[in-house]
Amino acid sequence: MFGRRKKNEAPAESVPAAEAADETASDETFADEGAGSGEEQRVNLPPAPRPDGPWDLSEVTDAAEGRVDLGGMFVPGVEGMELRVEVAGDAIVAATVVLQDSAVQLQAFAAPKKEGIWGEVREEIGVGITQQGGVIDEVEGPLGWELRAQVPVQLPDGTNGVQVVRFVGVDGPRWFLRGVISGQGAVQPEAAGILEHIFKDTVVVRGEAPMAPRDPIVLKLPDDAQMVPDGVQQEPAETSRFGGGVERLERGPEITEIR
């Protein structure tokens, strides 16, 4: 079953330093926003080895085996899951796997050829959540360094509450895969295992076309997708493409496949 949710913004634009960049420009080093004020320039390290995934298309024999083909990524299929995709403007930019009371949102971005950006992205997410009044904790988890965040949210009864989410990320060859784990998977290790497996077994299809670093890798609907009316409100614009919509983490009727 499929239904579509839209945001009221077009796909996020590249950071100013990467505008009109092509593949040759992707080797450049990103600097912190404060670098111009005398702070030390941030130099990202090369992507770390990924012996357990996520995978690049060149690293798997058959990406479609046991996975759903979304064009820019192949997402593992597991029994009982719902697969939802999220659109920004006319482009599909994220996929969310829902399993009972847990979910993991997956989104892939172009990245510099020789540098990872996850460390830089963690800082950006942390600043955004802190500015909202949330609390973050940077820890080394099963998927590497991650952010565990307590994000202020408004509960259905109108009162204020806190939602716990995990931001995970992995740098690949010319791409970066970000995951947002929410629900029980964010607070109970036994519920997180299958979501962590889905993240690690995802295959990213970067392609050979020139892309500016941090541009989202656009996805597509599965060939057998069936659309249903959604009737959902549009979400407010996000302050960061990497934040995962932390101001509205509740589920919505995006495009959904039940397996």
Order of alpha helices (4+ residues) and beta strands (2+ residues): beta-beta-beta-beta-beta-beta-beta-beta-alpha-beta-beta-beta-beta-alpha-beta-beta-beta
